[in-house]
Every structure is written in C-alpha cells, then in structure tokens.
C-alpha cells in the first residue's frame, strides 16, 4: 500500500521533482564518467612518460571525487528540504486522516528511494554513453591514437557511484524521517499561507555582523594582493570563509531595514511586496546562500583559472625551445675529460651519432642577491616567490660570455658583447626584461665581485635556456666577462644539442635514452646529474595539462550546476508559497505586467547577490592564481581565463531564465 502511494505521489509530482531529478542524473553521469578514466587508459597506446602522467591525473580525480561527493550530499539535502516544504499541506492531510508519522515518513523514504534509484540508473546509463566520448577526448588530449574502438565499461566506477550516491540518498531519507517526526499538524496544514518570519535582529547587531564580515574578507583580499596567497593560504581561507557567512547573516536582517527607510522607493509599485518576500527568503536561507556563494566562487576559480593554467602549461610545452636535449654535467667529470662533450664520449655516448650540433657553457651562482638589489623593480609576487625559495631563486645565475655565446649561436640568437665593467642578462619574459631596463635607466649599478657593473645596452636577452622551464631556474642570469666568473661557485656545465637530420626525433630520442639506460646498468657513475629532452618535457606537460583541465571542468561544472539548481529550487519554492499572494494582487487590480516585473526583480536580486559576492571573491582569487602562473610559466594567460568565465555566464543564465519562466507558470496556477 505504501509503495503504491509513494509511486503515485512521485508520478503526480513529476514536475516538482524534475529539476532535482535531472541534477541528480547529471551528477551521477559526470561522477561515473570521470571516475571511469582508468578503464579508458587501457585502450590507449601511451608511452612510459604519458602513462605516468595519466596515473597522476587518475589519482587527482580520485581525491577530488570524494570532495565532490561530500559537497553534492550537503547541497542535495538543501534541495530536498525545499522540495518537501512544497508538500507540507499534503503531509498534514495524511496525518489528519489518521496516518501515523512513521508511515508518513515511510512514504517519503520510499519516494526518495524511488527517485534515487531511477536517477542513479539513468545517470549510470548516460554516464556509460558519455564515457565512450570521453575516450576520444582523453586520447586527443594525450595526443595518441586509439588502438581500436572498444566499448568501455568500468565496474569499479559504477560500484563507486552506487556507493557514494546510495549513501547520499540514505542521508536524505533519514533527514525526511526526522523532519516529519518533529512537525505539528497545524503547522503543516497552514504552511502555504504563512509568511516566513523576519528574523528579529536588532539593527546594530546586523550592522556589526556585516561590518565584521567585510573586515574579514578585506583581510583575505589584502593577503592575496600582497602576493601572500601561497604562503598564507590557510589564513586566506580562515578569514574569507567565515567573513562570507557573517556578511550574509548580517545582510539578512540589514537589507529590510535599509529598504524600508527609503519610503519613496519602498512604496513605489510593488517594491514593498518584493522587499518583504525577498528579505523573508534571505532570512531563512542566508546560510545556504553563503554556501552557494562559496560554491560559485570555487566554480569561477576552477573553471576560469583551470583554463588559464592549462593554457599556460600549453604555452610552456610549446614555447620557443630551439634545441632537442640537455645534459647537466658534473663539474669534476667535465674538468677531468677536458669538456662536457668529451665527458659524454668517454662515458660511451657517441655524441656525433645523435647530435648535429652542440654547445656547452658553465653555470655559476653569482653574488647578486636579486631580492635585496632588485626588490623594488620586481612584482610583489615575484619577490615573495624568491623569499620562499632562497636556495634557488634569490641569487642570480652567472655565465661566461664566450661560452654562453656558443649556446646563442646554437639556437640562432645574436651574440652578446660586454665590456670590462659591463654585464648582459638573460631573462624569461618581457616583464622581467622591462624591469631590468628600468633598473638600468634609473642609473643603478650592479654590485658584484667587488666591482660596479652596468647593463650592456644590447645585452638583455629574452631566451629560454632550459627545456624543463624557467620556473626551476634562477629568474635572472647575468653574462659576465670570462675572467670575472672565476670567484663564483660552479654549479654545473650545460651541454645542449640539436638532433641529426633525416631521422625522426622520436626515434633518436628513444635510441639515446635506451643507450643511456644500458650504460647506467654497466656503469652507474654517470658524468651528468640530469638529462632531459624536449619530447619528454612535452609528454610530461600533457599529463599536467589534462589533469588541470579535467579536474577544473569536473569541479567547476559540478559546483555550478548544483549551486544554480539550489537557487532555482529556492525561488520555485518561493513562487509556490506566494501563489495566493499574487492572486490577491490580481484581485486588487494589479496589472499582469507589473506582477511579472516584480517577480523578475525578485529573482534577479536573489540570483545576483551570491553571484556578485562570488565574482568579487573570484577576481582576487584568480588574480592570486594568475600571479602564481605568471611566476611559474611567465605567460600572460588572462585572455584564456575569460573562456572559462563565459561558460559560467551561459550555464548560470540558462538556470536563471528557466527559474523565471517556471515561476511565472507557478504563480498563475489556481
């Protein structure tokens, strides 16, 4: 009997469950699809480097899947709360007719179970279909060809989805049972005519909470602006999150007071009605609105910044690398052999067999402290980055001019000429070059070796000297006269080479690495401490790019859709509560156009408040992340961020329009 009644209720309330059901279905679909990537990896022909990168991506997805599941569970409870509220009168009638609270709770539990099973089944079905397309997307991002088309089904991902969402539905069922057990019949029967009570906070309490929230948020912004996001991320969160909740809690009792004081606007049109309903809703939902605001903030940062970071990694992988391999030679071995190339030959690597041209130069640690000498000419984020990595970034590198010119000739760059009291400089982006030029134009000197140097007029070069990227190198390398590097500490000797023509680079790469693996087994004492090729670096960057893209899309879309759905459900619930009030307005002669305008105004404000605050948060959050990107990859990727934000605007706009038109339909019901 209860099963039959629950089934009938679900069928009758299919419109109420539509948004909720679709959201659950898509949540399961994306959850399964992203967690089935390990099964897709098996059908791709990945080399060793790409396979390692793929494993990094899978581990990241696994970690974030748990976080996504917890966030979805919390937000689904909010959504369920508003759905059940629309049926309060129906539940009250059940209790009036003599049905016990246990049986009513049983009906709700069966309805939730029924909707959950259907949503889970539909979501898994769509997820399996969607994952087939994900195979093509994944293969394209990893730049490999599929061996053959194979229908992919991940039993592991399916079981994981069933467990995670099964626990969610169980929590929802228990929540509904507890809710019914605490309700009074009279309250349920009259819930459709009761206006939500305005919280009776005193004005000074609301002002104090609002000001406290703003102060905490400003402190978080300050830490980000000062380039301290990396070092003080826990503090940024400690100030920013409670600040957001305090801000919404204060606004809930503060907005009504402000709006009602402006009598001219307050009594114009239906503003009184809109203000009363809007503030009433904010009063009861300020906690969930703060949570939604944070979800939207995470969405903006993950979707927006992941686009930027992914673009930066793309640019890093494809930047102007004009040589194919690099060796980090040990100074002692180089000295014993009489040169870096000679040391490789002695070890058993026939350099001429693999390289048509090579260049070698010694790298030293200079005595120029960039943080002390150039701090006012560096961005705050750059200075803080150096402060946190004193052993790598604080002191500039040093190279002798004659040796470094051999590298410039290798990559086709004009040579550098320095006088007796001059130095050249190698930097990795235009911003640093501009900073150095400003330093020189202001008449500053570089104090080193007990001497004063000026920058050579044409001695600044924006070139890439490392395959692995500038982030792991000194921010600046100064080019000294040969004799002036003698007093510096020798770090290593770089040997860079360009592969021979006529043989595919992939083949040369594999042959060289295979030979070195064989030689290492025979003689572990290698003359070099590190070896990297351009192809290996590009393969590694693919994994990072794919991981950032997938995790960003996964988190961003999940949070965005969930937050938008909760806002939509709250406004649909409000429209249902206000049906009789809108009917009263019509009886009083209010034009339909004015009613629709008031409804639109209420939904716009309700959608705009969390979005606006989240957008301000995101401006600073993305600014902090972009500073990190510009430090690590030396690229301006703000343009790519806008594509991620455009996706947010489209999806959020679709939910806003759907909410408005659905609400219009609800308030016209009799």
C-alpha positions in Angstrom: 0.0 0.0 0.0 2.8 2.4 1.0 4.7 1.5 -2.1 1.7 2.1 -4.3 1.0 5.5 -2.7 4.7 6.5 -3.0 4.8 5.6 -6.7 1.6 7.6 -7.3 3.0 10.6 -5.4 6.2 10.6 -7.5 4.2 10.3 -10.7 1.9 13.1 -9.6 4.7 15.4 -8.5 7.0 14.7 -11.5 7.1 18.5 -12.2 8.3 19.2 -8.7 11.0 16.5 -8.9 12.1 17.4 -12.5 15.0 19.8 -11.7 16.0 17.8 -8.7 15.9 14.5 -10.7 17.8 16.0 -13.7 20.5 17.4 -11.4 21.0 14.0 -9.7 21.1 12.3 -13.0 23.8 14.5 -14.4 25.7 14.3 -11.1 25.8 10.6 -11.4 26.7 10.8 -15.1 29.7 13.0 -14.6 30.8 11.2 -11.5 30.9 7.9 -13.3 32.4 9.3 -16.5 35.4 11.0 -14.8 36.0 8.0 -12.5 36.0 5.6 -15.4 39.0 7.2 -16.9 41.3 4.4 -15.7 39.4 2.0 -17.9 39.8 4.3 -20.9 43.6 4.5 -20.3 43.8 0.7 -21.0 42.7 1.2 -24.6 45.2 4.0 -25.4 48.7 3.4 -26.7 50.6 5.5 -24.1 54.3 5.7 -23.8 56.0 5.5 -20.4 56.0 9.3 -19.8 52.4 9.7 -20.8 51.3 6.6 -18.8 52.9 8.2 -15.7 51.1 11.4 -16.4 47.8 9.6 -16.9 48.3 7.9 -13.5 48.8 11.4 -11.9 45.5 12.5 -13.5 43.6 9.5 -12.2 44.9 10.0 -8.7 43.9 13.6 -8.7 40.4 12.7 -10.0 40.1 10.1 -7.2 40.9 12.7 -4.5 38.6 15.3 -5.8 35.7 12.8 -6.4 35.4 12.3 -2.6 35.3 16.1 -2.1 32.7 16.4 -4.9 30.5 13.7 -3.4 30.5 15.4 0.1 29.7 18.8 -1.4 26.9 17.3 -3.5 25.5 15.5 -0.5 25.2 18.7 1.5 23.6 20.6 -1.4 21.2 17.8 -2.2 19.9 17.9 1.4 19.2 21.6 0.9 17.4 20.9 -2.3 15.3 18.1 -0.7 14.4 20.5 2.1 12.7 22.9 -0.3 11.1 20.1 -2.2 9.5 18.6 0.9 8.3 22.0 2.0 6.1 22.3 -1.1 4.3 19.2 0.1 3.7 20.2 3.8 0.0 20.6 3.3 -0.2 17.1 1.7 1.7 15.6 4.6 -0.6 17.4 7.1 -3.6 15.9 5.4 -2.1 12.4 5.8 -1.6 13.0 9.5 -5.2 14.4 9.9 -6.6 11.3 8.2 -5.0 9.2 11.0 -1.9 8.1 9.3 1.0 7.9 11.8 4.2 9.9 11.5 6.1 6.7 11.0 4.0 5.7 7.9 4.2 9.2 6.5 8.0 9.1 7.0 8.0 5.7 5.3 6.2 7.2 2.3 8.8 9.9 2.0 11.6 7.4 2.3 10.1 5.2 -0.4 9.6 8.2 -2.7 13.2 9.3 -2.1 14.4 5.8 -2.7 12.3 5.5 -5.9 13.6 8.8 -7.3 17.1 8.0 -6.3 17.1 4.5 -8.0 15.6 6.0 -11.2 18.1 8.9 -11.2 21.0 6.5 -10.4 20.1 4.1 -13.2 19.5 6.9 -15.7 22.8 8.6 -14.6 24.8 5.5 -14.9 23.3 4.8 -18.4 24.1 8.3 -19.6 27.5 8.1 -17.9 28.4 4.9 -19.7 27.4 6.5 -23.0 29.2 9.7 -22.2 32.4 7.9 -21.2 32.6 6.5 -24.7 33.0 10.0 -26.0 35.4 10.7 -23.1 37.7 8.1 -24.6 38.1 10.2 -27.7 38.5 13.4 -25.7 41.1 11.8 -23.5 43.0 10.3 -26.4 43.0 13.7 -28.2 44.3 15.5 -25.1 47.1 12.9 -24.6 47.8 13.2 -28.3 47.6 9.5 -29.0 45.6 7.3 -31.4 43.2 4.7 -30.0 44.3 1.2 -30.8 40.8 0.3 -31.8 37.3 1.2 -30.7 36.3 -0.8 -27.6 33.1 -0.4 -25.6 34.4 0.8 -22.2 32.6 -0.1 -19.0 34.2 0.4 -15.6 32.6 -1.8 -13.0 34.8 -0.1 -10.4 33.4 3.4 -11.3 29.9 2.0 -11.4 30.2 0.5 -7.9 31.8 3.6 -6.6 28.9 5.7 -8.0 26.3 3.4 -6.4 28.0 3.5 -3.0 28.6 7.3 -2.9 25.1 8.2 -4.1 23.5 5.4 -2.2 24.9 7.0 1.0 23.5 10.4 -0.1 20.0 9.0 -0.7 20.2 7.3 2.7 21.0 10.6 4.4 18.1 12.3 2.5 15.7 9.6 3.7 16.8 9.9 7.3 16.6 13.7 7.1 13.0 13.4 5.8 12.0 11.0 8.6 13.4 13.3 11.3 11.7 16.3 9.7 8.3 14.6 9.7 8.6 13.4 13.2 9.2 16.9 14.5 6.3 18.6 12.6 3.0 19.6 14.0 -0.2 19.0 12.0 -1.4 22.6 12.3 1.8 24.0 11.0 1.9 21.6 8.1 -1.7 22.4 7.1 -1.2 26.2 7.2 2.3 26.3 5.8 1.0 27.6 2.5 -0.5 30.7 4.0 2.3 31.6 6.5 4.8 34.2 5.5 8.3 33.5 6.6 9.1 35.3 9.8 11.6 38.1 9.6 14.4 37.5 12.0 14.2 39.9 14.8 17.8 41.0 14.9 18.4 44.5 16.2 19.8 46.9 13.6 23.1 47.3 15.5 23.6 43.5 15.6 23.1 43.2 11.8 25.4 46.1 11.2 28.1 44.6 13.4 27.9 41.2 11.7 28.0 42.9 8.2 31.0 45.0 9.2 32.8 42.1 10.8 32.2 40.0 7.6 33.5 42.8 5.4 36.6 43.3 7.6 37.5 39.6 7.5 37.0 39.5 3.7 39.2 42.6 3.2 42.0 41.0 5.3 41.8 37.9 3.0 41.9 40.2 -0.1 44.9 42.1 1.4 46.9 38.8 1.8 46.2 37.9 -1.8 47.0 41.4 -3.2 50.3 41.3 -1.4 51.3 38.1 -3.1 50.9 36.0 0.0 48.4 33.5 -1.3 50.9 30.7 -1.5 52.4 31.2 2.0 49.2 32.2 3.8 46.5 30.1 2.0 45.1 28.7 5.3 44.8 32.3 6.7 43.1 33.5 3.5 40.5 30.7 4.0 40.3 31.3 7.7 39.3 35.0 7.1 37.5 34.6 3.8 35.0 31.8 4.6 33.7 33.0 8.0 33.7 36.5 6.6 31.3 35.4 3.8 28.9 33.7 6.2 28.9 36.7 8.6 28.3 39.0 5.6 25.2 37.1 4.5 24.0 36.7 8.1 24.2 40.5 8.6 22.5 41.3 5.4 19.6 39.0 6.2 18.5 41.4 8.9 20.0 44.6 7.5 18.6 44.8 3.9 15.0 45.1 5.1 15.8 47.9 7.4 17.6 49.9 4.7 15.0 49.3 2.1 12.0 50.2 4.3 13.7 53.5 5.3 13.5 54.9 1.8 9.8 55.5 1.8 9.7 57.0 -1.7 11.1 53.8 -3.4 9.7 51.4 -0.8 6.1 52.3 -1.6 6.6 52.6 -5.4 4.8 49.9 -7.5 5.2 46.5 -5.9 8.5 47.3 -4.2 7.0 46.8 -0.8 5.8 43.3 -1.7 9.1 42.4 -3.4 11.2 43.7 -0.4 9.0 41.8 2.1 9.2 38.5 0.2 12.9 38.8 -0.7 14.1 39.7 2.8 11.9 37.0 4.2 13.6 34.4 1.9 17.1 35.7 2.7 16.3 35.5 6.4 15.6 31.8 6.2 18.3 30.9 3.6 21.3 33.1 4.4 23.4 30.1 5.4 22.7 28.2 2.2 23.2 31.4 0.2 26.6 31.9 1.8 27.4 28.3 0.9 26.2 28.8 -2.6 28.3 31.9 -2.9 31.4 29.9 -1.9 30.4 27.2 -4.4 30.1 29.8 -7.1 33.5 31.2 -6.1 35.1 27.8 -6.4 33.4 27.3 -9.7 34.7 30.6 -11.1 38.2 29.9 -9.9 38.3 26.3 -11.0 36.7 26.9 -14.4 38.3 30.2 -15.0 41.8 29.5 -13.6 41.9 26.0 -14.9 41.5 27.4 -18.4 44.3 29.8 -17.7 46.6 27.3 -16.1 46.0 24.8 -18.8 46.8 27.5 -21.4 49.9 28.4 -19.5 51.1 24.7 -19.5 50.3 24.5 -23.2 52.4 27.6 -23.8 55.2 26.2 -21.6 55.2 23.0 -23.5 55.2 24.7 -26.9 57.3 27.7 -26.1 60.4 28.6 -28.1 62.6 25.6 -27.4 65.2 25.5 -30.2 67.3 22.5 -29.1 66.4 18.9 -28.5 68.3 17.7 -25.4 70.2 19.0 -22.5 72.7 17.5 -20.0 73.5 18.8 -16.6 77.2 17.8 -16.4 79.1 17.3 -13.1 82.0 19.8 -12.9 84.6 17.3 -11.8 84.0 14.9 -14.7 84.0 17.8 -17.2 87.3 19.0 -15.9 88.9 15.6 -15.9 87.7 14.9 -19.5 88.6 18.4 -20.8 85.0 19.3 -21.7 81.3 18.3 -21.4 81.1 16.7 -24.8 84.4 14.8 -24.1 83.0 13.5 -20.8 79.9 12.1 -22.6 82.1 10.5 -25.2 84.3 8.9 -22.5 81.2 7.5 -20.8 80.2 5.8 -24.0 77.7 8.2 -25.7 78.8 8.8 -29.3 77.7 12.5 -29.5 78.1 12.9 -33.3 75.8 9.9 -33.8 72.9 11.7 -32.2 73.6 15.4 -32.5 74.5 17.5 -35.5 75.5 20.5 -33.3 76.2 21.0 -29.6 77.0 23.9 -27.2 78.3 23.9 -23.7 78.6 26.5 -21.0 79.3 26.6 -17.3 76.7 27.9 -14.9 77.7 29.6 -11.7 75.9 31.1 -8.7 76.7 34.8 -8.6 76.8 37.0 -5.5 74.0 39.2 -6.8 71.0 38.9 -4.4 68.0 39.7 -6.5 65.7 40.1 -3.6 68.0 42.7 -2.0 69.2 44.5 -5.1 66.1 44.4 -7.4 63.1 44.1 -5.0 61.6 47.5 -5.8 61.8 46.6 -9.5 60.1 43.2 -9.1 56.4 42.4 -8.7 55.4 41.6 -5.1 54.5 38.1 -6.1 57.9 37.6 -7.7 59.7 38.9 -4.6 57.7 36.6 -2.3 58.4 33.7 -4.6 62.1 34.3 -4.3 61.8 34.7 -0.5 60.3 31.3 -0.2 63.0 29.7 -2.4 66.1 31.4 -1.3 68.4 28.5 -2.3 67.2 28.5 -5.9 65.8 31.9 -6.9 67.3 34.6 -4.6 70.8 34.7 -6.2 71.2 35.3 -9.9 73.0 32.9 -12.1 76.2 33.7 -13.8 77.7 32.5 -17.2 80.9 33.5 -19.0 80.2 35.4 -22.2 82.3 33.4 -24.6 80.7 30.1 -23.5 77.2 31.4 -23.5 77.6 32.9 -26.9 78.1 29.3 -28.2 74.6 28.5 -26.9 73.2 31.6 -28.5 74.8 30.5 -31.8 73.2 27.1 -31.4 69.7 28.5 -31.1 70.2 31.2 -33.7 70.3 34.2 -31.4 72.7 37.2 -31.9 75.7 37.1 -29.6 76.2 39.3 -26.6 79.1 41.8 -26.2 80.1 43.0 -22.8 82.8 45.4 -21.8 85.2 45.2 -18.9 82.7 46.7 -16.4 79.5 45.6 -18.2 77.3 42.5 -17.9 74.5 41.2 -20.0 71.4 39.5 -18.7 69.2 36.5 -19.6 65.5 36.6 -18.5 62.5 34.5 -19.4 59.8 37.1 -20.1 59.2 40.6 -21.3 58.1 41.8 -17.9 61.5 41.0 -16.3 63.3 42.5 -19.2 61.3 45.7 -18.8 62.1 45.7 -15.0 65.8 45.4 -15.8 65.7 48.2 -18.3 64.0 50.4 -15.8 66.7 49.5 -13.2 69.4 50.5 -15.7 67.7 53.6 -16.9 67.4 54.9 -13.3 71.2 54.9 -13.2 71.5 51.9 -10.9 74.6 49.7 -10.9 75.1 46.0 -10.2 77.5 45.4 -7.4 79.3 42.1 -7.8 82.9 40.8 -7.4 83.8 44.0 -5.6 83.1 45.9 -8.8 80.3 48.0 -10.2 78.8 46.8 -13.4 76.4 48.5 -15.8 74.0 46.6 -18.1 75.2 46.4 -21.6 73.0 48.4 -23.9 72.1 45.4 -26.1 72.9 42.8 -23.5 69.4 41.8 -22.3 68.2 38.6 -23.9 64.8 37.0 -23.6 65.6 33.4 -24.3 64.8 30.0 -23.0 67.9 28.2 -21.7 66.2 25.2 -20.2 63.9 22.5 -21.6 62.3 21.9 -18.2 61.3 25.6 -17.9 62.2 28.8 -16.3 60.4 28.0 -13.0 63.2 25.7 -11.8 66.0 28.2 -12.8 67.2 31.5 -11.5 65.0 34.3 -12.5 67.9 36.2 -14.0 71.3 35.0 -15.3 74.0 37.6 -15.7 76.5 37.3 -18.5 80.0 38.3 -17.2 83.3 38.8 -18.9 85.1 35.4 -18.9 87.6 36.3 -16.2 85.1 37.6 -13.8 83.3 34.3 -13.1 86.4 32.7 -11.6 85.4 33.6 -8.0 81.9 32.3 -8.2 80.8 28.8 -7.2 80.4 26.5 -10.2 77.0 24.7 -10.2 77.2 22.6 -13.3 78.1 22.6 -17.0 75.2 22.6 -19.5 75.6 20.6 -22.8 72.7 21.3 -25.2 72.3 19.6 -28.6 70.2 19.5 -31.7 69.5 16.1 -33.2 70.8 15.0 -36.5 68.6 15.5 -39.6 67.0 12.7 -41.5 65.9 10.7 -38.5 62.6 11.2 -36.7 63.2 12.9 -33.4 61.0 10.3 -31.6 63.4 7.6 -32.9 66.5 9.5 -31.9 65.0 10.2 -28.5 64.2 6.5 -27.8 67.6 5.3 -29.1 69.5 7.8 -27.0 67.6 7.0 -23.8 67.9 3.3 -24.4 71.6 3.6 -24.8 71.9 5.6 -21.6 69.8 3.1 -19.7 72.2 0.3 -20.9 75.3 2.3 -19.9 73.9 3.1 -16.5 73.5 -0.6 -15.8 77.1 -1.2 -16.7 78.4 2.0 -15.0 76.2 3.8 -12.6 78.7 6.6 -12.1 77.5 8.9 -14.9 79.2 12.2 -15.8 75.9 14.1 -15.7 73.4 14.6 -12.9 70.4 15.1 -15.2 69.2 14.6 -18.7 66.1 15.9 -20.4 64.7 16.0 -23.9 62.1 18.4 -25.5 59.9 15.5 -26.3 60.0 14.1 -22.8 59.1 17.5 -21.4 56.2 17.9 -23.8 54.8 14.4 -22.8 55.0 15.4 -19.1 53.3 18.7 -19.7 50.5 16.9 -21.4 49.7 15.0 -18.2 49.7 18.2 -16.2 47.5 19.9 -18.8 45.0 17.1 -18.9 44.8 16.8 -15.1 44.3 20.5 -14.7 41.6 20.6 -17.4 39.7 17.5 -16.2 39.8 18.5 -12.5 38.8 22.0 -13.3 35.9 21.0 -15.5 34.8 18.3 -13.1 34.7 20.5 -10.1 33.5 23.6 -11.9 30.6 22.1 -13.7 29.5 20.1 -10.6 29.5 23.1 -8.3 28.0 25.5 -10.8 25.1 23.3 -11.7 24.5 22.3 -8.1 24.5 25.9 -6.9 22.3 27.1 -9.7 19.8 24.3 -9.1 19.6 25.2 -5.4 18.9 28.8 -6.2 16.3 27.7 -8.7 14.6 25.4 -6.3 14.5 28.1 -3.6 12.9 30.6 -6.0 10.4 28.0 -7.3 9.5 27.2 -3.7 9.1 30.9 -3.0 6.8 31.2 -6.1 4.7 28.3 -4.8 4.4 29.9 -1.4 3.4 33.2 -2.9 0.7 31.9 -5.3 -2.2 33.1 -3.1 -0.5 36.5 -2.6 -0.1 37.0 -6.3 -3.7 36.0 -6.8 -4.7 38.7 -4.2 -2.7 41.3 -6.1 -4.7 40.4 -9.2 -8.0 40.7 -7.3 -6.8 44.2 -6.2 -6.4 45.2 -9.9 -2.7 44.9 -10.3 -1.7 44.5 -13.9 -0.1 41.2 -15.0 2.9 43.1 -16.5 3.6 44.7 -13.0 3.3 41.3 -11.3 5.8 39.8 -13.8 8.1 42.7 -13.4 8.1 42.3 -9.6 8.7 38.5 -10.0 11.6 39.2 -12.3 13.1 41.8 -10.0 12.9 39.4 -7.0 14.6 36.5 -8.9 17.3 38.8 -10.4 18.3 40.1 -7.0 18.2 36.7 -5.4 20.4 35.2 -8.2 22.6 38.3 -8.3 23.6 38.6 -4.6 25.6 35.4 -4.2 26.9 35.7 -7.8 28.1 39.3 -7.2 29.9 38.5 -4.0 31.4 35.3 -5.5 32.5 37.3 -8.5 34.4 39.8 -6.3 35.9 36.9 -4.4 36.9 35.3 -7.7 38.5 38.5 -9.0 41.0 38.4 -6.1 41.3 34.6 -6.1 42.1 34.4 -9.9 44.4 37.4 -9.5 46.4 35.4 -6.9 46.5 32.3 -9.1 47.4 34.3 -12.2 50.3 35.8 -10.2 51.5 32.3 -9.5 51.0 31.3 -13.1 53.0 34.3 -14.4 55.7 33.4 -11.9 55.9 29.8 -12.9 55.3 30.0 -16.6 56.0 33.6 -17.4 53.0 33.9 -19.7 50.0 36.3 -19.7 47.0 33.9 -19.8 44.2 36.3 -18.7 42.6 36.0 -22.1 42.2 32.3 -21.7 40.5 32.8 -18.3 37.6 34.6 -19.9 36.6 31.5 -21.8 36.0 29.6 -18.5 34.1 32.6 -17.1 32.0 32.7 -20.3 30.9 29.1 -19.6 29.8 30.1 -16.2 27.7 33.0 -17.5 25.9 30.8 -20.1 25.0 28.0 -17.6 24.0 30.4 -14.9 22.0 32.4 -17.3 20.1 29.3 -18.5 19.1 28.4 -15.0 18.0 31.9 -14.3 15.8 32.0 -17.3 14.3 28.6 -16.5 13.6 29.7 -13.0 11.9 32.9 -14.1 9.6 31.2 -16.7 8.8 28.3 -14.3 8.0 30.8 -11.5 5.7 32.7 -13.9 3.8 29.5 -14.6 3.5 28.6 -10.9 2.1 32.0 -9.8 -0.6 31.7 -12.5 -1.9 28.4 -11.1 -5.2 28.5 -9.2 
